[in-house]
Amino acid sequence: MKKFIYLFFILIGISIYIFFNKEEKIILKESIYLKEAIYKEREVIQEKDLTIFNERKNINEDYIGEIIIEDLISEYVVQTVDNEFYLKHDFYKNEFSQGSVFLDYRISLDDQNLIIYGHYVYKDETSKFSLLHLLKEEENYEKYKNIKLDLGY
């Protein structure tokens, strides 16, 4: 009788082990599948982003990327051999009093600090950095504190 009870518990233990091992394998397979799907999605997004980057670069060879403060600012960033031109020209190189957002010509994208210029016109919400005044309020600062410079790679 003791042998029977002992064998019974061993069989239950083995059954539990097999059951949880199968669950673990299923979870592992699902995890691998999800990771592969995420990598594929990232590749598609990167290809799409690179296509968009190249389209903008074809429009203006000075284009280097986009500065983004989600739900607040999204502006193309250009860089040329001086800081004067884009003070009075738009992304398409047309004369424009508000200019463009541009990276200082002395700065390399490899530098630790980047200097980006753009006009700020307080009363004109269409101006490049006009909405930055919203960041003076603490709740807005917390909401918009992440600034992204998308360089297309």
N, C-alpha and C positions, 0 to 999 in steps of 0.2 A: 504494500500500500504506500509506504514512504517513497519507493522508487517511482510509483505512478504519479504521486503528487509532485515529486522532484522533476520528473519528465514533463509534467503538465506546465509547471512554472518555467522550465527551460523553453518549451514551445511557445508559451505566451511571450517570453522575453525576446525570442527570435522573431516572432510575428511583429512585435512592437518595433524592434530594430528595423526590420524590412519595411514596415509601413512608413516610419519616419525617414528612413533613408530614401525611399521613393519620393516622398514629399520634398525632401531636400534637393533631390535631383531635378524634380519638376521646377522648383523655385530657381535653381541654378540655371536650367535651360531657359526659363522665362527671362531671367536677368541677362543672360548672354544675348538673347533675342532682342531685348530692349536696348542694350548697349549698341548692338549692330545697327538697329533702326535709328538710334540717335546719331551715330557716326555717319550713316548714309544721309540723314537729314542735314547734318552740319555740312557735308560735302556739297549738297545741293544748294544750301544757303550761301556757302562760300563762292560757288560758281556763279550764282545769281549776283552776289555782291560784287564780284570781280567784273562781271559783265556790265553792271551799272557803273562801276568805277571807270571802266574803259570807255563807255559811252560818254561819260562826262569829260574824261580826259581828251576824247576826240573833239568835243565842243571847245574846250579850253585847255591847252597844254600846260597851263600853270596850275591846274586843279591838283590838289594833293589829298583831299578828303572832305569830311563833313564833321562839323561840331554839333553835338546833340545834347540838349537837356530835355529829356523826355517830357512831352506834352507842353513844352514851353518854347524851345528854340531848336531849329534845325536849319543850319546854314552851310553852304558850300564854303570850303576854305581853299584859298589860292596862295601861291608864293611866286614871286618874281625877283628880278635882280635889284629892285629898289622898293622902298615903301611908299613912294609918291603915286605911282600909277593907280593903284586900287583904292586910293583915298577918294577918287572922283570917277571911278569906273565900276560897272557892275560885272558880274560873272562872265557875261557875254562880250565884255570889253567895250560896251557902250558907255558914253558919258552919263553919269548918274551922281547927283549931289550927295547921296548917302553912301556911295562907294560900295565896297565888298568887304567881307571878312577875309583877312589875310594874315599869313604867318610872316613874322619879321624876316627880311631877306638874309640877315646874318645868322639865322638859326638853322641848324641841321635837325632833321627828324630824329637823329640818334641822340641829340642833346637831352640832358635830364630835365631841363626846364624849357618850355616853349612860350613864346610871346605871340599872342594872337590879337590883332587889332580889328575893330569894327566900330562904326558910328553908333552912338547912343543918343537918341532923341526922345526925351521923356514923354512928350505929348503925342508922339506918332508911333502907334503900336505896330506899324508896318516896318519900322526901322530895324536894322539888324539886331541890336542888343537892347531895344527899348523895354523889353519885359524884365530885364534884370533887376529893375527897382522892386519887383515883387519879392525878391530874396531878402529884403530888409526885414520882413516879417518872419519871425522864428518858425511858424508852422509851414510857411512856404519854403523856407530854407531847408527844413527837414524833408519836405516833399520833393524838392528839386536839387538836392545837394550833389547828385551824381552827374558829372559832366563827362561825356564820351567824345573822344576824337577818333573817328573811324577813318583809317587810312587805306582801307580797301584790302588789307592783308591780315 
